[in-house]
Amino acid sequence: MRAGLKLVEQLLLSVWAGALVSVGALVPPLIFKELPDRHSAGLLVGALLRQLTVLSVIMALVLVVWALCRVAKSARLSAMGWRLMPAGLMALSQWGVRPLLEIARFTSGADSEPFRAWHAVSTGLYALATVWVLGLLIAALRR
């Protein structure tokens, strides 16, 4: 039974990490290459990232519930925090930074410095969340 629970955690983390890497590194360059204009490509990538944020929140909550059932009481808070952090970073990017990014795009344009700055912040949060999930996966595989 214990091996089965470990496998479930590893599978969930693998799916989450795979989704983050695919949508973050593989899909956007292809979309920007294949679609006729950058605006349409940006809208499509933005929609994918919104869906991935929702998936990240769901995955984090599932892993927290899993940790609550599996981890000793003394380690529960730590286990929850480690699993919630990537979803928090994704949520901050999506619902905190993205509105500022949109304001910069509407007021200054997509080639403006404010837009590029907020885009860099958003990209950094996404990259940090991805690395964090990969770290959780590596830790789970080593246990």
MARTORMAR-768902 format. One record per atom (N, C-alpha, C): residue in one letter; atom name; x, y, z. Coordinates in nm, 4 decimals. Layout:
# MARTORMAR-768902
+------+------+----------+----------+----------+
: rest : atom :     east :    north :       up :
+------+------+----------+----------+----------+
:    A :   CA :        X :        Y :        Z :
...
+------+------+----------+----------+----------+
//
This chain:
# MARTORMAR-768902
+------+------+----------+----------+----------+
: rest : atom :     east :    north :       up :
+------+------+----------+----------+----------+
:    M :    N :   0.0824 :  -0.1203 :   0.0000 :
:    M :   CA :   0.0000 :   0.0000 :   0.0000 :
:    M :    C :   0.0865 :   0.1263 :   0.0000 :
:    R :    N :   0.1910 :   0.1277 :   0.0813 :
:    R :   CA :   0.2785 :   0.2443 :   0.0892 :
:    R :    C :   0.3447 :   0.2726 :  -0.0453 :
:    A :    N :   0.3887 :   0.1680 :  -0.1152 :
:    A :   CA :   0.4504 :   0.1852 :  -0.2469 :
:    A :    C :   0.3496 :   0.2432 :  -0.3456 :
:    G :    N :   0.2242 :   0.2033 :  -0.3335 :
:    G :   CA :   0.1194 :   0.2555 :  -0.4208 :
:    G :    C :   0.0956 :   0.4035 :  -0.3992 :
:    L :    N :   0.0961 :   0.4470 :  -0.2726 :
:    L :   CA :   0.0786 :   0.5893 :  -0.2415 :
:    L :    C :   0.1961 :   0.6712 :  -0.2929 :
:    K :    N :   0.3149 :   0.6164 :  -0.2794 :
:    K :   CA :   0.4345 :   0.6840 :  -0.3291 :
:    K :    C :   0.4272 :   0.6998 :  -0.4806 :
:    L :    N :   0.3809 :   0.5969 :  -0.5474 :
:    L :   CA :   0.3677 :   0.6000 :  -0.6928 :
:    L :    C :   0.2649 :   0.7046 :  -0.7365 :
:    V :    N :   0.1560 :   0.7160 :  -0.6621 :
:    V :   CA :   0.0535 :   0.8168 :  -0.6945 :
:    V :    C :   0.1128 :   0.9570 :  -0.6846 :
:    E :    N :   0.1888 :   0.9848 :  -0.5773 :
:    E :   CA :   0.2520 :   1.1160 :  -0.5631 :
:    E :    C :   0.3481 :   1.1423 :  -0.6792 :
:    Q :    N :   0.4284 :   1.0440 :  -0.7127 :
:    Q :   CA :   0.5243 :   1.0596 :  -0.8218 :
:    Q :    C :   0.4535 :   1.0826 :  -0.9547 :
:    L :    N :   0.3445 :   1.0126 :  -0.9761 :
:    L :   CA :   0.2675 :   1.0297 :  -1.0997 :
:    L :    C :   0.2070 :   1.1697 :  -1.1076 :
:    L :    N :   0.1464 :   1.2165 :  -0.9994 :
:    L :   CA :   0.0879 :   1.3512 :  -0.9978 :
:    L :    C :   0.1935 :   1.4575 :  -1.0234 :
:    L :    N :   0.3074 :   1.4441 :  -0.9571 :
:    L :   CA :   0.4146 :   1.5417 :  -0.9773 :
:    L :    C :   0.4703 :   1.5345 :  -1.1189 :
:    S :    N :   0.4773 :   1.4144 :  -1.1755 :
:    S :   CA :   0.5264 :   1.3991 :  -1.3132 :
:    S :    C :   0.4334 :   1.4664 :  -1.4127 :
:    V :    N :   0.3043 :   1.4477 :  -1.3938 :
:    V :   CA :   0.2059 :   1.5109 :  -1.4829 :
:    V :    C :   0.2139 :   1.6630 :  -1.4701 :
:    W :    N :   0.2220 :   1.7112 :  -1.3469 :
:    W :   CA :   0.2298 :   1.8554 :  -1.3232 :
:    W :    C :   0.3565 :   1.9132 :  -1.3847 :
:    A :    N :   0.4700 :   1.8498 :  -1.3591 :
:    A :   CA :   0.5973 :   1.8986 :  -1.4145 :
:    A :    C :   0.5950 :   1.8933 :  -1.5674 :
:    G :    N :   0.5425 :   1.7860 :  -1.6232 :
:    G :   CA :   0.5355 :   1.7736 :  -1.7687 :
:    G :    C :   0.4492 :   1.8820 :  -1.8308 :
:    A :    N :   0.3377 :   1.9124 :  -1.7657 :
:    A :   CA :   0.2496 :   2.0184 :  -1.8169 :
:    A :    C :   0.3199 :   2.1542 :  -1.8115 :
:    L :    N :   0.3870 :   2.1830 :  -1.7008 :
:    L :   CA :   0.4570 :   2.3106 :  -1.6878 :
:    L :    C :   0.5675 :   2.3259 :  -1.7918 :
:    V :    N :   0.6463 :   2.2203 :  -1.8097 :
:    V :   CA :   0.7561 :   2.2268 :  -1.9069 :
:    V :    C :   0.7006 :   2.2375 :  -2.0489 :
:    S :    N :   0.5996 :   2.1582 :  -2.0800 :
:    S :   CA :   0.5431 :   2.1602 :  -2.2159 :
:    S :    C :   0.4825 :   2.2952 :  -2.2502 :
:    V :    N :   0.3957 :   2.3441 :  -2.1637 :
:    V :   CA :   0.3270 :   2.4697 :  -2.1927 :
:    V :    C :   0.4224 :   2.5881 :  -2.1803 :
:    G :    N :   0.5225 :   2.5776 :  -2.0957 :
:    G :   CA :   0.6142 :   2.6895 :  -2.0770 :
:    G :    C :   0.7277 :   2.6970 :  -2.1765 :
:    A :    N :   0.7770 :   2.5815 :  -2.2203 :
:    A :   CA :   0.8974 :   2.5826 :  -2.3039 :
:    A :    C :   0.8745 :   2.5346 :  -2.4467 :
:    L :    N :   0.7846 :   2.4414 :  -2.4652 :
:    L :   CA :   0.7678 :   2.3814 :  -2.5975 :
:    L :    C :   0.6576 :   2.4449 :  -2.6809 :
:    V :    N :   0.5454 :   2.4721 :  -2.6192 :
:    V :   CA :   0.4276 :   2.5176 :  -2.6929 :
:    V :    C :   0.4363 :   2.6637 :  -2.7396 :
:    P :    N :   0.4743 :   2.7606 :  -2.6537 :
:    P :   CA :   0.4735 :   2.9008 :  -2.6991 :
:    P :    C :   0.5582 :   2.9293 :  -2.8231 :
:    P :    N :   0.6812 :   2.8792 :  -2.8329 :
:    P :   CA :   0.7564 :   2.9077 :  -2.9558 :
:    P :    C :   0.6868 :   2.8547 :  -3.0814 :
:    L :    N :   0.6253 :   2.7388 :  -3.0699 :
:    L :   CA :   0.5535 :   2.6814 :  -3.1832 :
:    L :    C :   0.4331 :   2.7675 :  -3.2204 :
:    I :    N :   0.3583 :   2.8112 :  -3.1207 :
:    I :   CA :   0.2408 :   2.8953 :  -3.1469 :
:    I :    C :   0.2826 :   3.0270 :  -3.2118 :
:    F :    N :   0.3866 :   3.0912 :  -3.1583 :
:    F :   CA :   0.4305 :   3.2185 :  -3.2151 :
:    F :    C :   0.4871 :   3.2008 :  -3.3560 :
:    K :    N :   0.5393 :   3.0844 :  -3.3850 :
:    K :   CA :   0.5927 :   3.0576 :  -3.5192 :
:    K :    C :   0.4797 :   3.0307 :  -3.6193 :
:    E :    N :   0.3781 :   2.9584 :  -3.5777 :
:    E :   CA :   0.2749 :   2.9118 :  -3.6703 :
:    E :    C :   0.1589 :   3.0085 :  -3.6907 :
:    L :    N :   0.1254 :   3.0884 :  -3.5907 :
:    L :   CA :   0.0130 :   3.1801 :  -3.6078 :
:    L :    C :   0.0587 :   3.3052 :  -3.6834 :
:    P :    N :  -0.0320 :   3.3633 :  -3.7610 :
:    P :   CA :   0.0066 :   3.4740 :  -3.8490 :
:    P :    C :   0.0456 :   3.6034 :  -3.7774 :
:    D :    N :  -0.0094 :   3.6271 :  -3.6577 :
:    D :   CA :   0.0269 :   3.7520 :  -3.5902 :
:    D :    C :   0.0541 :   3.7263 :  -3.4421 :
:    R :    N :   0.1384 :   3.8117 :  -3.3843 :
:    R :   CA :   0.1817 :   3.7964 :  -3.2453 :
:    R :    C :   0.0662 :   3.8153 :  -3.1470 :
:    H :    N :  -0.0290 :   3.9001 :  -3.1818 :
:    H :   CA :  -0.1417 :   3.9242 :  -3.0914 :
:    H :    C :  -0.2227 :   3.7955 :  -3.0707 :
:    S :    N :  -0.2573 :   3.7293 :  -3.1809 :
:    S :   CA :  -0.3341 :   3.6036 :  -3.1708 :
:    S :    C :  -0.2539 :   3.4981 :  -3.0953 :
:    A :    N :  -0.1255 :   3.4907 :  -3.1242 :
:    A :   CA :  -0.0401 :   3.3939 :  -3.0563 :
:    A :    C :  -0.0362 :   3.4224 :  -2.9059 :
:    G :    N :  -0.0224 :   3.5489 :  -2.8699 :
:    G :   CA :  -0.0208 :   3.5860 :  -2.7288 :
:    G :    C :  -0.1508 :   3.5527 :  -2.6583 :
:    L :    N :  -0.2628 :   3.5742 :  -2.7267 :
:    L :   CA :  -0.3922 :   3.5397 :  -2.6678 :
:    L :    C :  -0.4043 :   3.3895 :  -2.6442 :
:    L :    N :  -0.3591 :   3.3105 :  -2.7400 :
:    L :   CA :  -0.3661 :   3.1647 :  -2.7256 :
:    L :    C :  -0.2748 :   3.1161 :  -2.6136 :
:    V :    N :  -0.1529 :   3.1661 :  -2.6089 :
:    V :   CA :  -0.0601 :   3.1267 :  -2.5020 :
:    V :    C :  -0.1161 :   3.1709 :  -2.3668 :
:    G :    N :  -0.1730 :   3.2894 :  -2.3607 :
:    G :   CA :  -0.2339 :   3.3370 :  -2.2365 :
:    G :    C :  -0.3469 :   3.2463 :  -2.1900 :
:    A :    N :  -0.4298 :   3.2007 :  -2.2829 :
:    A :   CA :  -0.5382 :   3.1091 :  -2.2478 :
:    A :    C :  -0.4825 :   2.9769 :  -2.1948 :
:    L :    N :  -0.3785 :   2.9272 :  -2.2578 :
:    L :   CA :  -0.3154 :   2.8041 :  -2.2093 :
:    L :    C :  -0.2588 :   2.8224 :  -2.0684 :
:    L :    N :  -0.1963 :   2.9360 :  -2.0440 :
:    L :   CA :  -0.1395 :   2.9612 :  -1.9116 :
:    L :    C :  -0.2477 :   2.9759 :  -1.8052 :
:    R :    N :  -0.3616 :   3.0349 :  -1.8411 :
:    R :   CA :  -0.4732 :   3.0428 :  -1.7460 :
:    R :    C :  -0.5202 :   2.9037 :  -1.7072 :
:    Q :    N :  -0.5346 :   2.8172 :  -1.8065 :
:    Q :   CA :  -0.5770 :   2.6794 :  -1.7778 :
:    Q :    C :  -0.4729 :   2.6052 :  -1.6956 :
:    L :    N :  -0.3475 :   2.6294 :  -1.7244 :
:    L :   CA :  -0.2404 :   2.5637 :  -1.6500 :
:    L :    C :  -0.2355 :   2.6130 :  -1.5055 :
:    T :    N :  -0.2690 :   2.7380 :  -1.4823 :
:    T :   CA :  -0.2753 :   2.7891 :  -1.3455 :
:    T :    C :  -0.3837 :   2.7171 :  -1.2671 :
:    V :    N :  -0.4991 :   2.6987 :  -1.3282 :
:    V :   CA :  -0.6079 :   2.6256 :  -1.2622 :
:    V :    C :  -0.5636 :   2.4815 :  -1.2341 :
:    L :    N :  -0.5009 :   2.4175 :  -1.3318 :
:    L :   CA :  -0.4501 :   2.2815 :  -1.3118 :
:    L :    C :  -0.3492 :   2.2793 :  -1.1976 :
:    S :    N :  -0.2624 :   2.3802 :  -1.1898 :
:    S :   CA :  -0.1608 :   2.3858 :  -1.0846 :
:    S :    C :  -0.2248 :   2.3966 :  -0.9466 :
:    V :    N :  -0.3267 :   2.4783 :  -0.9351 :
:    V :   CA :  -0.3958 :   2.4922 :  -0.8067 :
:    V :    C :  -0.4600 :   2.3592 :  -0.7681 :
:    I :    N :  -0.5244 :   2.2934 :  -0.8627 :
:    I :   CA :  -0.5871 :   2.1636 :  -0.8353 :
:    I :    C :  -0.4816 :   2.0608 :  -0.7943 :
:    M :    N :  -0.3720 :   2.0525 :  -0.8680 :
:    M :   CA :  -0.2665 :   1.9563 :  -0.8360 :
:    M :    C :  -0.2096 :   1.9824 :  -0.6972 :
:    A :    N :  -0.1852 :   2.1099 :  -0.6661 :
:    A :   CA :  -0.1300 :   2.1435 :  -0.5347 :
:    A :    C :  -0.2263 :   2.1017 :  -0.4234 :
:    L :    N :  -0.3546 :   2.1287 :  -0.4422 :
:    L :   CA :  -0.4524 :   2.0916 :  -0.3395 :
:    L :    C :  -0.4614 :   1.9401 :  -0.3232 :
:    V :    N :  -0.4584 :   1.8672 :  -0.4322 :
:    V :   CA :  -0.4597 :   1.7207 :  -0.4241 :
:    V :    C :  -0.3365 :   1.6712 :  -0.3493 :
:    L :    N :  -0.2209 :   1.7279 :  -0.3805 :
:    L :   CA :  -0.0981 :   1.6856 :  -0.3131 :
:    L :    C :  -0.0979 :   1.7251 :  -0.1657 :
:    V :    N :  -0.1597 :   1.8367 :  -0.1313 :
:    V :   CA :  -0.1706 :   1.8760 :   0.0096 :
:    V :    C :  -0.2602 :   1.7779 :   0.0846 :
:    V :    N :  -0.3739 :   1.7449 :   0.0269 :
:    V :   CA :  -0.4635 :   1.6475 :   0.0911 :
:    V :    C :  -0.3909 :   1.5147 :   0.1061 :
:    W :    N :  -0.3192 :   1.4753 :   0.0048 :
:    W :   CA :  -0.2416 :   1.3515 :   0.0088 :
:    W :    C :  -0.1397 :   1.3581 :   0.1223 :
:    A :    N :  -0.0703 :   1.4718 :   0.1360 :
:    A :   CA :   0.0305 :   1.4871 :   0.2415 :
:    A :    C :  -0.0347 :   1.4839 :   0.3794 :
:    L :    N :  -0.1519 :   1.5432 :   0.3922 :
:    L :   CA :  -0.2219 :   1.5418 :   0.5214 :
:    L :    C :  -0.2556 :   1.3996 :   0.5648 :
:    C :    N :  -0.2856 :   1.3155 :   0.4688 :
:    C :   CA :  -0.3199 :   1.1767 :   0.4997 :
:    C :    C :  -0.1964 :   1.0907 :   0.5253 :
:    R :    N :  -0.0849 :   1.1283 :   0.4683 :
:    R :   CA :   0.0329 :   1.0421 :   0.4685 :
:    R :    C :   0.1429 :   1.0868 :   0.5638 :
:    V :    N :   0.1606 :   1.2157 :   0.5799 :
:    V :   CA :   0.2751 :   1.2691 :   0.6536 :
:    V :    C :   0.2405 :   1.2821 :   0.8019 :
:    A :    N :   0.3398 :   1.2610 :   0.8879 :
:    A :   CA :   0.3205 :   1.2754 :   1.0320 :
:    A :    C :   0.2772 :   1.4171 :   1.0659 :
:    K :    N :   0.2017 :   1.4307 :   1.1746 :
:    K :   CA :   0.1477 :   1.5612 :   1.2135 :
:    K :    C :   0.2544 :   1.6688 :   1.2224 :
:    S :    N :   0.3700 :   1.6365 :   1.2757 :
:    S :   CA :   0.4744 :   1.7371 :   1.2951 :
:    S :    C :   0.5288 :   1.7915 :   1.1634 :
:    A :    N :   0.5173 :   1.7152 :   1.0563 :
:    A :   CA :   0.5719 :   1.7585 :   0.9275 :
:    A :    C :   0.4647 :   1.8076 :   0.8310 :
:    R :    N :   0.3398 :   1.8082 :   0.8718 :
:    R :   CA :   0.2302 :   1.8433 :   0.7801 :
:    R :    C :   0.2386 :   1.9854 :   0.7279 :
:    L :    N :   0.2645 :   2.0812 :   0.8146 :
:    L :   CA :   0.2687 :   2.2207 :   0.7718 :
:    L :    C :   0.3768 :   2.2415 :   0.6667 :
:    S :    N :   0.4925 :   2.1860 :   0.6914 :
:    S :   CA :   0.6027 :   2.1968 :   0.5954 :
:    S :    C :   0.5671 :   2.1288 :   0.4638 :
:    A :    N :   0.5104 :   2.0095 :   0.4725 :
:    A :   CA :   0.4737 :   1.9357 :   0.3509 :
:    A :    C :   0.3701 :   2.0127 :   0.2698 :
:    M :    N :   0.2759 :   2.0766 :   0.3386 :
:    M :   CA :   0.1736 :   2.1534 :   0.2678 :
:    M :    C :   0.2350 :   2.2745 :   0.1997 :
:    G :    N :   0.3203 :   2.3466 :   0.2720 :
:    G :   CA :   0.3808 :   2.4664 :   0.2157 :
:    G :    C :   0.4633 :   2.4384 :   0.0918 :
:    W :    N :   0.5415 :   2.3330 :   0.0968 :
:    W :   CA :   0.6241 :   2.2973 :  -0.0186 :
:    W :    C :   0.5381 :   2.2655 :  -0.1396 :
:    R :    N :   0.4238 :   2.2038 :  -0.1185 :
:    R :   CA :   0.3375 :   2.1653 :  -0.2300 :
:    R :    C :   0.2517 :   2.2817 :  -0.2806 :
:    L :    N :   0.2224 :   2.3762 :  -0.1934 :
:    L :   CA :   0.1395 :   2.4903 :  -0.2331 :
:    L :    C :   0.2179 :   2.6009 :  -0.3034 :
:    M :    N :   0.3466 :   2.6100 :  -0.2766 :
:    M :   CA :   0.4262 :   2.7213 :  -0.3285 :
:    M :    C :   0.4193 :   2.7368 :  -0.4807 :
:    P :    N :   0.4369 :   2.6298 :  -0.5610 :
:    P :   CA :   0.4314 :   2.6499 :  -0.7065 :
:    P :    C :   0.2959 :   2.7033 :  -0.7531 :
:    A :    N :   0.1885 :   2.6532 :  -0.6949 :
:    A :   CA :   0.0559 :   2.7026 :  -0.7339 :
:    A :    C :   0.0401 :   2.8484 :  -0.6924 :
:    G :    N :   0.0961 :   2.8848 :  -0.5779 :
:    G :   CA :   0.0921 :   3.0246 :  -0.5347 :
:    G :    C :   0.1672 :   3.1153 :  -0.6304 :
:    L :    N :   0.2825 :   3.0691 :  -0.6777 :
:    L :   CA :   0.3589 :   3.1471 :  -0.7754 :
:    L :    C :   0.2824 :   3.1623 :  -0.9063 :
:    M :    N :   0.2202 :   3.0536 :  -0.9505 :
:    M :   CA :   0.1405 :   3.0582 :  -1.0738 :
:    M :    C :   0.0210 :   3.1525 :  -1.0562 :
:    A :    N :  -0.0452 :   3.1444 :  -0.9412 :
:    A :   CA :  -0.1605 :   3.2312 :  -0.9153 :
:    A :    C :  -0.1173 :   3.3775 :  -0.9092 :
:    L :    N :  -0.0044 :   3.4044 :  -0.8444 :
:    L :   CA :   0.0470 :   3.5415 :  -0.8397 :
:    L :    C :   0.0742 :   3.5939 :  -0.9802 :
:    S :    N :   0.1338 :   3.5106 :  -1.0632 :
:    S :   CA :   0.1615 :   3.5513 :  -1.2006 :
:    S :    C :   0.0324 :   3.5773 :  -1.2777 :
:    Q :    N :  -0.0615 :   3.4845 :  -1.2656 :
:    Q :   CA :  -0.1851 :   3.4928 :  -1.3442 :
:    Q :    C :  -0.2782 :   3.6035 :  -1.2963 :
:    W :    N :  -0.3002 :   3.6108 :  -1.1662 :
:    W :   CA :  -0.4021 :   3.7017 :  -1.1151 :
:    W :    C :  -0.3445 :   3.8275 :  -1.0508 :
:    G :    N :  -0.2124 :   3.8335 :  -1.0362 :
:    G :   CA :  -0.1488 :   3.9530 :  -0.9827 :
:    G :    C :  -0.0727 :   4.0303 :  -1.0884 :
:    V :    N :   0.0134 :   3.9611 :  -1.1614 :
:    V :   CA :   0.0995 :   4.0267 :  -1.2603 :
:    V :    C :   0.0289 :   4.0441 :  -1.3941 :
:    R :    N :  -0.0489 :   3.9455 :  -1.4353 :
:    R :   CA :  -0.1126 :   3.9522 :  -1.5674 :
:    R :    C :  -0.1996 :   4.0768 :  -1.5864 :
:    P :    N :  -0.2803 :   4.1166 :  -1.4877 :
:    P :   CA :  -0.3566 :   4.2410 :  -1.5078 :
:    P :    C :  -0.2655 :   4.3620 :  -1.5325 :
:    L :    N :  -0.1510 :   4.3672 :  -1.4648 :
:    L :   CA :  -0.0559 :   4.4770 :  -1.4873 :
:    L :    C :   0.0054 :   4.4677 :  -1.6264 :
:    L :    N :   0.0295 :   4.3454 :  -1.6698 :
:    L :   CA :   0.0808 :   4.3209 :  -1.8047 :
:    L :    C :  -0.0189 :   4.3703 :  -1.9095 :
:    E :    N :  -0.1453 :   4.3401 :  -1.8875 :
:    E :   CA :  -0.2505 :   4.3841 :  -1.9809 :
:    E :    C :  -0.2634 :   4.5361 :  -1.9826 :
:    I :    N :  -0.2546 :   4.5985 :  -1.8660 :
:    I :   CA :  -0.2604 :   4.7452 :  -1.8605 :
:    I :    C :  -0.1445 :   4.8036 :  -1.9407 :
:    A :    N :  -0.0255 :   4.7475 :  -1.9217 :
:    A :   CA :   0.0917 :   4.7966 :  -1.9955 :
:    A :    C :   0.0743 :   4.7768 :  -2.1456 :
:    R :    N :   0.0143 :   4.6651 :  -2.1847 :
:    R :   CA :  -0.0062 :   4.6385 :  -2.3277 :
:    R :    C :  -0.1063 :   4.7375 :  -2.3871 :
:    F :    N :  -0.2157 :   4.7646 :  -2.3151 :
:    F :   CA :  -0.3175 :   4.8555 :  -2.3669 :
:    F :    C :  -0.2700 :   5.0011 :  -2.3680 :
:    T :    N :  -0.1931 :   5.0398 :  -2.2683 :
:    T :   CA :  -0.1528 :   5.1805 :  -2.2605 :
:    T :    C :  -0.0247 :   5.2105 :  -2.3384 :
:    S :    N :   0.0675 :   5.1138 :  -2.3443 :
:    S :   CA :   0.1972 :   5.1414 :  -2.4061 :
:    S :    C :   0.2290 :   5.0541 :  -2.5264 :
:    G :    N :   0.1557 :   4.9450 :  -2.5444 :
:    G :   CA :   0.1824 :   4.8544 :  -2.6553 :
:    G :    C :   0.2678 :   4.7354 :  -2.6128 :
:    A :    N :   0.2601 :   4.6317 :  -2.6948 :
:    A :   CA :   0.3299 :   4.5073 :  -2.6633 :
:    A :    C :   0.4811 :   4.5159 :  -2.6811 :
:    D :    N :   0.5284 :   4.6186 :  -2.7475 :
:    D :   CA :   0.6725 :   4.6353 :  -2.7657 :
:    D :    C :   0.7316 :   4.7369 :  -2.6680 :
:    S :    N :   0.6517 :   4.7792 :  -2.5706 :
:    S :   CA :   0.6970 :   4.8827 :  -2.4775 :
:    S :    C :   0.7796 :   4.8227 :  -2.3638 :
:    E :    N :   0.8530 :   4.9082 :  -2.2995 :
:    E :   CA :   0.9353 :   4.8668 :  -2.1849 :
:    E :    C :   0.8497 :   4.8195 :  -2.0669 :
:    P :    N :   0.7407 :   4.8895 :  -2.0323 :
:    P :   CA :   0.6578 :   4.8405 :  -1.9213 :
:    P :    C :   0.6013 :   4.7003 :  -1.9481 :
:    F :    N :   0.5575 :   4.6758 :  -2.0714 :
:    F :   CA :   0.5049 :   4.5442 :  -2.1050 :
:    F :    C :   0.6142 :   4.4381 :  -2.0914 :
:    R :    N :   0.7313 :   4.4678 :  -2.1448 :
:    R :   CA :   0.8425 :   4.3708 :  -2.1369 :
:    R :    C :   0.8826 :   4.3456 :  -1.9921 :
:    A :    N :   0.8802 :   4.4484 :  -1.9103 :
:    A :   CA :   0.9176 :   4.4323 :  -1.7696 :
:    A :    C :   0.8193 :   4.3409 :  -1.6968 :
:    W :    N :   0.6883 :   4.3660 :  -1.7148 :
:    W :   CA :   0.5895 :   4.2811 :  -1.6481 :
:    W :    C :   0.5902 :   4.1397 :  -1.7061 :
:    H :    N :   0.6173 :   4.1283 :  -1.8345 :
:    H :   CA :   0.6274 :   3.9964 :  -1.8970 :
:    H :    C :   0.7447 :   3.9192 :  -1.8367 :
:    A :    N :   0.8554 :   3.9882 :  -1.8111 :
:    A :   CA :   0.9719 :   3.9237 :  -1.7496 :
:    A :    C :   0.9404 :   3.8771 :  -1.6073 :
:    V :    N :   0.8664 :   3.9572 :  -1.5323 :
:    V :   CA :   0.8264 :   3.9172 :  -1.3965 :
:    V :    C :   0.7385 :   3.7923 :  -1.4034 :
:    S :    N :   0.6412 :   3.7939 :  -1.4926 :
:    S :   CA :   0.5516 :   3.6805 :  -1.5081 :
:    S :    C :   0.6275 :   3.5546 :  -1.5500 :
:    T :    N :   0.7179 :   3.5698 :  -1.6445 :
:    T :   CA :   0.7988 :   3.4574 :  -1.6912 :
:    T :    C :   0.8868 :   3.4037 :  -1.5785 :
:    G :    N :   0.9429 :   3.4924 :  -1.4999 :
:    G :   CA :   1.0258 :   3.4503 :  -1.3874 :
:    G :    C :   0.9476 :   3.3710 :  -1.2836 :
:    L :    N :   0.8264 :   3.4158 :  -1.2523 :
:    L :   CA :   0.7422 :   3.3430 :  -1.1574 :
:    L :    C :   0.7073 :   3.2047 :  -1.2114 :
:    Y :    N :   0.6757 :   3.1984 :  -1.3409 :
:    Y :   CA :   0.6432 :   3.0708 :  -1.4049 :
:    Y :    C :   0.7644 :   2.9772 :  -1.4008 :
:    A :    N :   0.8825 :   3.0308 :  -1.4331 :
:    A :   CA :   1.0045 :   2.9494 :  -1.4318 :
:    A :    C :   1.0342 :   2.8993 :  -1.2912 :
:    L :    N :   1.0169 :   2.9850 :  -1.1918 :
:    L :   CA :   1.0397 :   2.9440 :  -1.0539 :
:    L :    C :   0.9421 :   2.8339 :  -1.0119 :
:    A :    N :   0.8153 :   2.8473 :  -1.0503 :
:    A :   CA :   0.7162 :   2.7434 :  -1.0199 :
:    A :    C :   0.7538 :   2.6116 :  -1.0870 :
:    T :    N :   0.8005 :   2.6186 :  -1.2099 :
:    T :   CA :   0.8401 :   2.4977 :  -1.2823 :
:    T :    C :   0.9574 :   2.4294 :  -1.2137 :
:    V :    N :   1.0586 :   2.5056 :  -1.1789 :
:    V :   CA :   1.1756 :   2.4493 :  -1.1105 :
:    V :    C :   1.1339 :   2.3905 :  -0.9756 :
:    W :    N :   1.0429 :   2.4575 :  -0.9067 :
:    W :   CA :   0.9958 :   2.4101 :  -0.7767 :
:    W :    C :   0.9272 :   2.2743 :  -0.7915 :
:    V :    N :   0.8397 :   2.2608 :  -0.8908 :
:    V :   CA :   0.7701 :   2.1329 :  -0.9117 :
:    V :    C :   0.8707 :   2.0245 :  -0.9512 :
:    L :    N :   0.9668 :   2.0588 :  -1.0348 :
:    L :   CA :   1.0706 :   1.9605 :  -1.0699 :
:    L :    C :   1.1474 :   1.9184 :  -0.9452 :
:    G :    N :   1.1737 :   2.0109 :  -0.8551 :
:    G :   CA :   1.2391 :   1.9774 :  -0.7286 :
:    G :    C :   1.1542 :   1.8854 :  -0.6428 :
:    L :    N :   1.0236 :   1.9129 :  -0.6362 :
:    L :   CA :   0.9327 :   1.8243 :  -0.5630 :
:    L :    C :   0.9333 :   1.6841 :  -0.6234 :
:    L :    N :   0.9357 :   1.6778 :  -0.7564 :
:    L :   CA :   0.9376 :   1.5483 :  -0.8239 :
:    L :    C :   1.0680 :   1.4732 :  -0.7927 :
:    I :    N :   1.1797 :   1.5413 :  -0.8016 :
:    I :   CA :   1.3090 :   1.4760 :  -0.7713 :
:    I :    C :   1.3108 :   1.4269 :  -0.6263 :
:    A :    N :   1.2605 :   1.5086 :  -0.5350 :
:    A :   CA :   1.2551 :   1.4678 :  -0.3941 :
:    A :    C :   1.1660 :   1.3446 :  -0.3766 :
:    A :    N :   1.0519 :   1.3429 :  -0.4459 :
:    A :   CA :   0.9609 :   1.2285 :  -0.4359 :
:    A :    C :   1.0232 :   1.1021 :  -0.4948 :
:    L :    N :   1.0992 :   1.1169 :  -0.6013 :
:    L :   CA :   1.1624 :   1.0007 :  -0.6625 :
:    L :    C :   1.2750 :   0.9454 :  -0.5761 :
:    R :    N :   1.3360 :   1.0293 :  -0.4955 :
:    R :   CA :   1.4468 :   0.9854 :  -0.4094 :
:    R :    C :   1.3982 :   0.9203 :  -0.2819 :
:    R :    N :   1.2746 :   0.9438 :  -0.2413 :
:    R :   CA :   1.2221 :   0.8853 :  -0.1171 :
:    R :    C :   1.1949 :   0.7396 :  -0.1339 :
+------+------+----------+----------+----------+
//
